[in-house]
Amino acid sequence: MTATDTTAPSTPTAKHSNSAPPKPATTQRAPKGWGKLARTMLIPFFLCAIMGLFYLGAFHQPTPHNVQVAVVGDSAATKVFAQTLQDESDGALTVRTVDNGESARQLVEDREIVAAYESTKDSATLYASSAASETSANIAQKVFMNVAYKQGQPFHVEDVVPAGEHDSTGQGLFFLLVALSIGGYASAVPLAGFMGKVKLPIRFAMAAIAAAVIASIAVIVSGPIYQIIQNHYASIWLISWTYAVSIIMLGMGLHPMLRHWTTPVLTMCFVALNFTSSGGIFQPAMQPGFFGALNTFWNGAGWLHAVQTLVYFPDQGIGMDILRLIVWLVPGAALIFATHAWSVHKTRLANENAAIQEVEEAVAA
């Protein structure tokens, strides 16, 4: 009996297939992000532009205009001399006459005038104050030194209110203002990034505590360490705290709207505009009118004038300076309230939308 092979014949493998071979997967290149880089680079370009424009605009060519000075004497010749001096200055000087040297010293001490010139038979004396502004005193000295030279008289300067022993240029308080300002606006951004996690009262508490630390550092550095200030520590601390907390609150209030542009905007406000208009390097009478106008209401000018008064001119009042600093608290507080209200509104809308979506899903089911 013959055995039958029941095994199915094997099918030969096809040499060609109708289906195309799979193509290798192509890797797409990640976008280089040139647009984002260009937008980011706008920030340093912006900072370069504003610092150059405002610093050079304020300081590159100090030109006196309507600088208040006086000539000592009540004779007709003295009055003619004062008027001639004003006319020849072409608007640089506003010259008045005072009866005697004691009155001239008092006007300089009260900061009503920059300098006063007294000429006698033997010599010429210029009364000025390096504590009020060394640069203004130097400019007045150049003007009246030429006058004394033409009159053939020996010339000397009497510093009515000199700068401190440890602040020979009288600009130490200005650099203290720089430290406070940088500490203030540098604190604003990290605090703003955290304030979304806390309630409204805590946000104000964070700003107040940060300002207290900054003011304490500033007073310790300028007081016990470098002895630029030697008295009125508590008053200067409180003024510095008010100044710093206004900057911090403004930064915290602006950050939800400006985001990464917050620091450049704060730099423009509290460096480029603030330092140039404060009067710490050149007084408003030595600068273009724009910076003189800012000096009348900007908070840095208010802080510097108040602290300068406490340190060097303690008999004068600082009420208007304090009022100016308090007024600057208002926009920062208002912005924090406004951004808080807006975030609450957005959260409520998100919750309402989520609730509506849940109802729709339940009905559809």
Secondary structure, 3 states (H helix, E strand, C coil): CCCCCCCCCCCCCCCCCCCCCCCCCCCCCCCCCHHHHHHHHHHHHHHHHHHHHHHHHHHCCCCCCCEEEEEECCCHHHHHHHHHHHHHCCCCEEEEEECCHHHHHHHHHCCCCCEEEEECCCCEEEEECCCCCHHHHHHHHHHHHHHHHHHCCCEEEEECCCCCCCCCCCCHHHHHHHHHHHHHHHHHHHHHHHHHHCCHHHHHHHHHHHHHHHHHHHHHHHHHHCCCCCCCHHHHHHHHHHHHHHHHHHHHHHHHHHHHHHHHHHHHHHHHCHHHHCCCCCCHHHCCHHHHHHHCCCHHHHHHHHHHHHHHCCCCCCHHHHHHHHHCHHHHHHHHHHHHHHHHHHHHHHHHHHHHHHHHHHHHC
